[in-house]
Amino acid sequence: MLAGGVGAGALIALPDPLLALPGDKRPTRSPKPVMPGSQYVLLYGMPESGPPSGGSVAWAPYPGPRSRGPFPASRTRERLTARPVATRIASTPVLSPDRATVALVTVQTSAAAAKVTLALVDAATAVISKQRSLTITDIRKDANILATPVFAPGTPIVALVLAITEPTHARQARKVDAHTGAAVPMHAVTWTSRHALAYFNAHNGTFTGPFHLGNAPSLALTTAAANSSDLFVWTTKEPQPAKTRPQPPPLPWVSVFPLGSGRARASVPSPAPWPAGEPVVTLATGEVGRLVHGRAVQVSSAKTGEVTHTEIEPLNVIRAKPSAVTMESRPDGTVFVTKPGIGQAVVADPAQDFRVTAKVSYPVPAVPLGAPWSKAVLSPEGDTLYVLGGAKAGGISAYDVATGKLARSYSHGRKYYGLYQLSSGVLLTLSPQNPRLEFFSPHLSPLGTAATNLHVSAVF
């Protein structure tokens, strides 16, 4: 179902991406290499032509980091074809903290029920290791369900945060046509969202739940994370029209649920912003850090949910140009944060109030915002920062983290909009025009190129 090399990164889904459903035929092993020493990378995106029927998946071969030369000339311009397998994915797929498993969710709805299917894909073999379904009853016809999977590190539990949005009030309304001034009748529907939780045990293949939280009306979007004992969920009440004077917008709340439970042990206000997919990481202490406004970390206590706020000074630069900010935890307990819109990357230590232990400044890339969100990556050893080249030079650059100085760079005038380091160490850059994929060694030596008909938004 997924090609080899799936453990190399995270998959970011566009609306209506593609996933094998229960009963669909799927491969039981990865494809055979197309050339000696080649490996695979999984691409996700939108086809450049044809009707907008949803996202597509394609796999591309790439040479290993020890390859002595680029792809043969006959392969450098090879055009890949996306091979859709199914539809109705219900959320962004999620990679487990140990990078061994990918969680994918689909939803099938009927008149009064919804079937939520969770598939766990083994990253080493690209085969579905577990797949089970959960039925949600007593929902309205045409309900929409957004299902967010959350891995609980060190446990076999995968939590599902379910946002259930239902039509609650249909009516006829009249809208004035801006060109003619005439009142035009139209059909209007009020939609109301609430949330539910479910827990999947990968050891025995069983679900617990769903536990309905009864928090309607709420905004459907949530942010969620977990440690080995608790699930953290950020939600926000839906703003209501004021009858007299304007009211302040509702605050988000963070609730801490013991794994397997639908009753929160603690629920406290959490400062803005509203949850909208901002980066969150589970810290070594079991607390959860949420990166807000691209410049501060809010840490929620695993015991009480109490929130503390810490500014990361090198990132505390406010500019109008938006940026694809990312944060990830590292094996040594530190966190790595990049903010390409201001050309900054830092390593911070949560054990020391997020004291910055390393900082690298680099030219702002030509495309600091937009999919794919990965614009800069830290090597597994933590000694090298790879970033997209600046708006003028393009290409890619490598910086020595200890000194913050430029170590090497490569450019032939091309500007990239995404950068990944695959599990083998090979670097992959993405371009808007074909060949969209270019592969480099960790020393920035070109290894080869590949073309695809996808506007790539994410890479494994």
NUTORZA-955751 format. One record per residue (C-alpha): x, y, z. Coordinates in nm, 4 decimals. Layout:
BEGIN
- X; Y; Z
...
This chain:
BEGIN
- 0.0000; 0.0000; 0.0000
- 0.2877; 0.2352; 0.0761
- 0.6213; 0.2135; -0.1005
- 0.9503; 0.1489; 0.0760
- 1.1273; 0.4227; 0.2706
- 0.8101; 0.5201; 0.4539
- 1.0024; 0.5817; 0.7762
- 1.1859; 0.8799; 0.6342
- 0.9427; 1.1532; 0.7287
- 0.5842; 1.2579; 0.7911
- 0.2910; 1.2636; 0.5488
- 0.0836; 1.5794; 0.5316
- -0.2584; 1.5190; 0.3735
- -0.4526; 1.7518; 0.1475
- -0.8338; 1.7399; 0.1307
- -0.9598; 1.3998; 0.0153
- -0.6312; 1.2091; 0.0099
- -0.6059; 0.8442; -0.0795
- -0.5974; 0.5360; 0.1408
- -0.6783; 0.1675; 0.1020
- -1.0058; 0.0775; 0.2695
- -1.0899; -0.2539; 0.4374
- -1.1336; -0.5234; 0.1751
- -0.9355; -0.3355; -0.0902
- -0.6533; -0.5265; -0.2548
- -0.3175; -0.3954; -0.1415
- 0.0422; -0.5054; -0.1963
- 0.2047; -0.7238; 0.0685
- 0.5591; -0.6113; -0.0044
- 0.7497; -0.3161; -0.1420
- 0.8198; -0.2909; -0.5165
- 1.1432; -0.4374; -0.6491
- 1.4239; -0.1851; -0.7012
- 1.4348; -0.0504; -1.0543
- 1.8130; -0.0120; -1.0498
- 2.0960; -0.1500; -0.8331
- 2.1312; 0.0344; -0.5022
- 1.8153; 0.2389; -0.5436
- 1.5682; 0.3011; -0.2618
- 1.2237; 0.4561; -0.2533
- 1.0571; 0.7757; -0.1475
- 0.6812; 0.8197; -0.1141
- 0.5292; 1.1393; -0.2552
- 0.1930; 1.2899; -0.1785
- 0.0268; 1.5782; -0.3628
- -0.2172; 1.6975; -0.6248
- -0.1975; 1.6015; -0.9937
- -0.0893; 1.8868; -1.2169
- -0.3647; 1.8108; -1.4673
- -0.7120; 1.6635; -1.4668
- -1.0133; 1.7351; -1.2461
- -0.9490; 1.8140; -0.8771
- -1.0561; 1.4715; -0.7518
- -0.8313; 1.4722; -0.4466
- -0.4753; 1.3888; -0.3583
- -0.2619; 1.1179; -0.5160
- 0.0368; 0.9087; -0.4174
- 0.3436; 0.8207; -0.6264
- 0.6663; 0.6422; -0.5413
- 1.0031; 0.7356; -0.6860
- 1.3350; 0.5477; -0.6812
- 1.6410; 0.7272; -0.5528
- 2.0092; 0.6314; -0.5207
- 2.1645; 0.5549; -0.1851
- 2.4078; 0.8015; -0.0288
- 2.7110; 0.5948; -0.1381
- 2.6180; 0.6040; -0.5063
- 2.9083; 0.7293; -0.7183
- 2.7031; 0.9079; -0.9756
- 2.3588; 1.0325; -1.0689
- 2.0810; 0.8310; -1.2226
- 2.1450; 0.7094; -1.5769
- 2.0459; 0.9727; -1.8290
- 1.7554; 0.7578; -1.9425
- 1.6043; 0.7761; -1.5927
- 1.6685; 1.1357; -1.4924
- 1.3598; 1.2609; -1.6746
- 1.1372; 0.9641; -1.5985
- 0.7808; 1.0719; -1.5327
- 0.6064; 0.8946; -1.2474
- 0.2355; 0.8270; -1.2394
- 0.0361; 0.8542; -0.9181
- -0.1500; 0.5353; -0.8330
- -0.4627; 0.6205; -0.6301
- -0.5871; 0.3359; -0.4138
- -0.8934; 0.4818; -0.2344
- -1.0460; 0.7971; -0.0903
- -1.2081; 0.9333; 0.2259
- -0.9031; 0.9775; 0.4454
- -1.0255; 1.1579; 0.7563
- -0.7193; 1.3456; 0.8756
- -0.3516; 1.3990; 0.8313
- -0.1701; 1.0632; 0.8642
- 0.0685; 1.0535; 1.1602
- 0.4139; 0.9015; 1.2047
- 0.4865; 0.7384; 1.5412
- 0.7540; 0.8932; 1.7669
- 0.9885; 0.5987; 1.6992
- 0.9290; 0.6446; 1.3244
- 0.8294; 0.2777; 1.2946
- 0.4564; 0.3122; 1.2166
- 0.2230; 0.5376; 1.0192
- -0.1395; 0.5768; 1.1301
- -0.4009; 0.6346; 0.8579
- -0.7743; 0.6851; 0.9144
- -1.0746; 0.6599; 0.6823
- -1.4430; 0.7295; 0.7490
- -1.7461; 0.5801; 0.5765
- -2.0821; 0.7350; 0.6702
- -2.4361; 0.6040; 0.6280
- -2.7787; 0.7347; 0.7257
- -2.7309; 0.7020; 1.1027
- -2.3787; 0.5690; 1.1611
- -2.0171; 0.6159; 1.0666
- -1.7460; 0.3532; 1.0295
- -1.4040; 0.4837; 1.1337
- -1.1162; 0.2603; 1.0188
- -0.7636; 0.2914; 1.1589
- -0.4753; 0.1314; 0.9674
- -0.1249; 0.1009; 1.1127
- 0.1427; 0.0666; 0.8460
- 0.4794; -0.0880; 0.9330
- 0.7461; 0.1535; 0.8148
- 1.0085; -0.1150; 0.7540
- 0.7956; -0.3377; 0.5322
- 0.5303; -0.0905; 0.4086
- 0.2612; -0.3433; 0.5001
- -0.0484; -0.2833; 0.7124
- 0.0249; -0.4480; 1.0468
- -0.3097; -0.3721; 1.2136
- -0.6439; -0.2526; 1.0808
- -0.9665; -0.2235; 1.2782
- -1.2927; -0.0303; 1.2559
- -1.5043; 0.1574; 1.5085
- -1.8753; 0.2294; 1.4522
- -2.0245; 0.5571; 1.5722
- -2.4038; 0.5477; 1.5947
- -2.6805; 0.8027; 1.6494
- -2.5373; 1.0704; 1.4272
- -2.7261; 1.2822; 1.1777
- -2.7305; 1.2129; 0.8088
- -2.4522; 1.3913; 0.6192
- -2.2404; 1.4299; 0.9329
- -1.8696; 1.4957; 0.8798
- -1.6059; 1.3342; 1.1010
- -1.2467; 1.4542; 1.1304
- -1.0397; 1.1834; 1.3036
- -0.6936; 1.2713; 1.4354
- -0.4696; 0.9784; 1.5414
- -0.2294; 1.0327; 1.8327
- 0.0441; 0.7858; 1.9302
- 0.1098; 0.7411; 2.3031
- 0.4902; 0.6881; 2.3139
- 0.6106; 0.3748; 2.4884
- 0.2655; 0.2138; 2.4769
- 0.0601; 0.0194; 2.2190
- -0.2173; 0.2823; 2.2396
- -0.3234; 0.5045; 1.9503
- -0.5843; 0.7600; 2.0523
- -0.8391; 0.8998; 1.8068
- -0.9703; 1.2520; 1.8592
- -1.2983; 1.2663; 1.6669
- -1.4548; 1.5966; 1.5638
- -1.8185; 1.5245; 1.4726
- -1.9867; 1.8017; 1.2748
- -2.3593; 1.7684; 1.2042
- -2.6277; 1.9784; 1.0320
- -2.8556; 2.0918; 1.3142
- -3.0826; 2.3546; 1.1595
- -3.1911; 2.3957; 0.7961
- -3.3833; 2.7010; 0.6851
- -3.4627; 2.9279; 0.3925
- -3.2811; 3.2613; 0.3904
- -3.2687; 3.5594; 0.1575
- -2.9509; 3.7198; 0.0306
- -2.9264; 4.0472; -0.1573
- -2.7583; 4.0208; -0.4967
- -2.4777; 4.2795; -0.5031
- -2.5283; 4.3519; -0.8749
- -2.9068; 4.3756; -0.8994
- -3.0090; 4.4569; -0.5421
- -3.2744; 4.1863; -0.5565
- -3.3277; 3.9480; -0.2661
- -3.2436; 3.5927; -0.3714
- -3.3806; 3.2952; -0.1742
- -3.1208; 3.0440; -0.0657
- -3.0946; 2.7299; 0.1447
- -2.8980; 2.7761; 0.4683
- -2.7771; 2.5129; 0.7149
- -2.6302; 2.5519; 1.0623
- -2.3494; 2.3084; 1.1434
- -2.2521; 2.2201; 1.5000
- -1.9348; 2.0403; 1.6102
- -1.8617; 1.8293; 1.9156
- -1.5855; 1.5862; 2.0046
- -1.5382; 1.2238; 2.1057
- -1.2396; 1.0083; 2.2017
- -1.1523; 0.6478; 2.1212
- -0.8462; 0.4363; 2.1990
- -0.6964; 0.1553; 1.9910
- -0.4710; -0.1077; 2.1494
- -0.2285; -0.2310; 1.8848
- -0.1331; -0.5371; 2.0919
- -0.4765; -0.6974; 2.0971
- -0.6351; -0.5050; 1.8088
- -0.9318; -0.3689; 2.0070
- -1.0977; -0.0289; 2.0422
- -1.2190; 0.1353; 2.3632
- -1.4903; 0.3985; 2.3235
- -1.6064; 0.6177; 2.1704
- -1.6451; 0.8543; 2.4664
- -1.8582; 1.1535; 2.3676
- -1.7429; 1.4742; 2.5370
- -2.0710; 1.6624; 2.4919
- -1.8940; 1.9938; 2.4318
- -2.1068; 2.1298; 2.1451
- -2.0958; 2.3859; 2.0023
- -1.7178; 2.3781; 1.9557
- -1.4828; 2.4492; 1.6704
- -1.3990; 2.1255; 1.4913
- -1.0218; 2.1843; 1.4794
- -0.8196; 2.0512; 1.7714
- -0.4576; 2.0054; 1.8695
- -0.3608; 1.6800; 2.0428
- -0.0576; 1.5038; 2.1862
- 0.0095; 1.2202; 2.4302
- 0.2648; 1.0842; 2.6718
- 0.2824; 0.7294; 2.8087
- -0.0172; 0.7810; 3.0397
- -0.2254; 1.0772; 2.9230
- -0.3883; 1.2372; 2.6199
- -0.3771; 1.6188; 2.5872
- -0.6506; 1.7819; 2.3767
- -0.6863; 2.1527; 2.2961
- -1.0396; 2.2633; 2.1984
- -1.2236; 2.5940; 2.1660
- -1.5882; 2.6800; 2.2155
- -1.7547; 2.8238; 1.9088
- -1.7987; 3.2039; 1.9333
- -2.1604; 3.3043; 1.9774
- -2.3239; 3.6227; 1.8416
- -2.3543; 3.8938; 2.1060
- -2.7008; 4.0373; 2.1693
- -2.5758; 4.3637; 2.3167
- -2.2068; 4.4492; 2.3275
- -1.9222; 4.2558; 2.1567
- -1.7756; 3.9755; 2.3630
- -1.4084; 3.8698; 2.3751
- -1.3291; 3.5572; 2.1741
- -1.3391; 3.2330; 2.3741
- -1.0117; 3.0974; 2.5107
- -0.8869; 2.7555; 2.4075
- -0.8889; 2.4912; 2.6815
- -0.6443; 2.2062; 2.7268
- -0.7843; 1.8902; 2.8842
- -0.5786; 1.5974; 3.0154
- -0.7417; 1.2540; 2.9789
- -0.5938; 0.9366; 3.1289
- -0.5359; 0.6972; 2.8380
- -0.8471; 0.4871; 2.7851
- -1.0783; 0.7390; 2.9522
- -1.3351; 0.9892; 2.8321
- -1.3289; 1.1928; 3.1550
- -1.0646; 1.4625; 3.1897
- -0.8488; 1.4631; 3.5006
- -0.7805; 1.8317; 3.4478
- -0.9131; 2.1003; 3.2144
- -0.7730; 2.4546; 3.2209
- -0.7713; 2.7624; 2.9957
- -0.4804; 2.7807; 2.7550
- -0.3700; 3.1175; 2.6129
- -0.4269; 3.1941; 2.2464
- -0.3973; 3.0965; 1.9666
- -0.6898; 2.8734; 1.8876
- -0.5806; 2.5201; 1.7955
- -0.5071; 2.4999; 1.4247
- -0.2372; 2.2421; 1.3745
- 0.0462; 2.4282; 1.5484
- 0.3493; 2.2089; 1.6304
- 0.3347; 2.0076; 1.9553
- 0.5942; 1.7730; 2.1056
- 0.6013; 1.5415; 2.4059
- 0.8930; 1.6310; 2.6319
- 1.1142; 1.3935; 2.8287
- 0.9300; 1.4927; 3.1490
- 0.5961; 1.3751; 3.0094
- 0.4780; 1.7340; 2.9699
- 0.3680; 1.8598; 2.6303
- 0.5048; 2.1687; 2.4563
- 0.3004; 2.3673; 2.2059
- 0.4747; 2.6186; 1.9783
- 0.2581; 2.9307; 1.9515
- 0.2923; 3.2352; 1.7250
- 0.6198; 3.0880; 1.6013
- 0.8133; 3.2388; 1.8911
- 0.7069; 3.0861; 2.2255
- 0.6484; 2.7450; 2.3823
- 0.3503; 2.6753; 2.6065
- 0.4183; 2.3748; 2.8303
- 0.1184; 2.1900; 2.9766
- 0.1658; 1.9940; 3.2987
- 0.0964; 1.6205; 3.2780
- -0.0592; 1.6302; 3.6275
- -0.2730; 1.9434; 3.6290
- -0.2718; 2.0749; 3.2713
- -0.1351; 2.4040; 3.4069
- 0.0251; 2.6078; 3.1295
- 0.3564; 2.7925; 3.1474
- 0.4734; 3.0264; 2.8708
- 0.8360; 3.0723; 2.7612
- 0.9607; 3.2992; 2.4848
- 1.2464; 3.1729; 2.2654
- 1.4326; 3.4972; 2.2155
- 1.5984; 3.4345; 1.8731
- 1.2529; 3.3526; 1.7330
- 1.0799; 3.6490; 1.8950
- 1.0908; 3.8525; 1.5760
- 0.7584; 3.9722; 1.4399
- 0.7439; 4.0209; 1.0651
- 0.4518; 4.0463; 0.8278
- 0.5865; 3.7697; 0.6040
- 0.4358; 3.4366; 0.7194
- 0.6600; 3.1395; 0.7786
- 0.6376; 2.7594; 0.7944
- 0.7502; 2.7133; 1.1559
- 0.8297; 2.3600; 1.2712
- 0.9335; 2.2007; 1.6032
- 1.0490; 1.8472; 1.6787
- 1.1914; 1.6683; 1.9810
- 1.5378; 1.5111; 1.9708
- 1.6696; 1.1922; 2.1363
- 1.8800; 1.3929; 2.3853
- 1.5689; 1.5698; 2.5228
- 1.6208; 1.9000; 2.3422
- 1.3915; 2.0462; 2.0767
- 1.4777; 2.1735; 1.7309
- 1.2808; 2.4721; 1.6003
- 1.3078; 2.6435; 1.2621
- 1.1498; 2.9685; 1.1453
- 1.2515; 3.0184; 0.7816
- 1.0586; 3.3454; 0.7497
- 1.3257; 3.5136; 0.9640
- 1.6102; 3.2762; 0.8755
- 1.6570; 3.1279; 1.2217
- 1.7006; 2.7744; 1.3564
- 1.7619; 2.6922; 1.7218
- 1.8156; 2.3976; 1.9523
- 1.6588; 2.4632; 2.2943
- 1.6718; 2.2688; 2.6197
- 1.3335; 2.2287; 2.7969
- 1.5139; 2.1187; 3.1145
- 1.6666; 2.4681; 3.1332
- 1.3547; 2.6757; 3.0570
- 1.4188; 2.6359; 2.6848
- 1.7613; 2.7933; 2.7001
- 1.9009; 2.8117; 2.3463
- 2.2018; 2.5799; 2.3220
- 2.2678; 2.6341; 1.9499
- 2.1590; 2.8920; 1.6944
- 2.2079; 2.9237; 1.3208
- 2.1141; 3.2256; 1.1086
- 2.0655; 3.1801; 0.7366
- 1.9238; 3.3769; 0.4390
- 1.5458; 3.3652; 0.4115
- 1.4464; 3.1087; 0.1452
- 1.2537; 3.2172; -0.1622
- 0.9445; 3.0273; -0.0385
- 0.9362; 3.0339; 0.3453
- 0.5670; 2.9377; 0.3636
- 0.3474; 2.6735; 0.2045
- 0.3506; 2.2997; 0.1521
- 0.5676; 2.1151; 0.2005
- 0.6374; 2.2722; 0.5394
- 0.9864; 2.1269; 0.5740
- 1.2303; 2.4026; 0.4749
- 1.5232; 2.3177; 0.7063
- 1.6325; 1.9925; 0.8713
- 1.8813; 1.9007; 1.1420
- 2.1016; 1.5972; 1.0800
- 2.0435; 1.3010; 1.3156
- 2.3809; 1.3669; 1.4780
- 2.2779; 1.7273; 1.5432
- 2.5980; 1.8719; 1.3976
- 2.4721; 1.9937; 1.0581
- 2.1763; 2.2115; 0.9598
- 2.0540; 2.1759; 0.6011
- 1.8434; 2.4648; 0.4688
- 1.7001; 2.5882; 0.1428
- 1.9234; 2.8460; -0.0207
- 1.8391; 3.2157; -0.0047
- 1.6022; 3.3902; -0.2427
- 1.8879; 3.5117; -0.4639
- 2.1122; 3.2061; -0.4864
- 1.8627; 2.9215; -0.4458
- 1.9992; 2.5693; -0.4090
- 2.0691; 2.4226; -0.0641
- 2.3205; 2.5007; 0.2093
- 2.4768; 2.3195; 0.5040
- 2.5739; 2.4965; 0.8280
- 2.7954; 2.3807; 1.1109
- 2.5710; 2.3909; 1.4174
- 2.8596; 2.4348; 1.6651
- 2.9872; 2.7525; 1.4981
- 2.6789; 2.8685; 1.3049
- 2.8969; 2.9142; 0.9972
- 2.8243; 2.8061; 0.6408
- 3.0026; 2.4753; 0.5762
- 2.9098; 2.4146; 0.2122
- 2.6467; 2.4985; -0.0460
- 2.5246; 2.3909; -0.3864
- 2.3296; 2.5864; -0.6445
- 2.2796; 2.5910; -1.0151
- 2.0327; 2.8782; -0.9993
- 1.7287; 2.6697; -0.9118
- 1.5034; 2.7652; -0.6220
- 1.3399; 2.4911; -0.4159
- 1.0322; 2.5032; -0.1949
- 1.0824; 2.1920; 0.0208
- 1.3695; 2.0007; 0.1798
- 1.3805; 1.6575; 0.3481
- 1.6496; 1.4244; 0.4762
- 1.5492; 1.0634; 0.4163
- 1.6236; 0.7774; 0.6532
- 1.9290; 0.6772; 0.4462
- 2.0819; 1.0240; 0.4855
- 2.0018; 1.1293; 0.1284
- 1.8681; 1.4846; 0.0938
- 1.5638; 1.5515; -0.1254
- 1.4665; 1.8918; -0.2619
- 1.1346; 1.9750; -0.4278
- 1.0714; 2.2193; -0.7118
- 0.7559; 2.3594; -0.8724
- 0.8699; 2.2495; -1.2211
- 0.9918; 1.9127; -1.3471
- 1.2096; 1.7385; -1.2692
- 1.0553; 1.8228; -0.9323
- 1.2753; 1.5882; -0.7286
- 1.6503; 1.6306; -0.6881
- 1.8617; 1.4066; -0.4643
- 2.1861; 1.5006; -0.2882
- 2.4365; 1.3287; -0.0635
- 2.4896; 1.4664; 0.2899
- 2.7903; 1.6491; 0.1400
- 2.5574; 1.8142; -0.1166
- 2.6851; 1.6140; -0.4131
- 2.4089; 1.5723; -0.6759
- 2.2869; 1.2126; -0.6974
- 2.0021; 1.2305; -0.9470
- 1.6636; 1.3679; -1.0385
- 1.3140; 1.2380; -1.1007
- 0.9986; 1.3871; -1.2496
- 0.6435; 1.3430; -1.1281
- 0.3010; 1.4676; -1.2302
- 0.2269; 1.5647; -0.8682
- 0.2474; 1.9038; -0.7062
- 0.4144; 1.7461; -0.4049
- 0.2923; 1.8571; -0.0643
- 0.4614; 1.5940; 0.1545
- 0.7328; 1.3328; 0.1486
- 0.8138; 1.0120; 0.3354
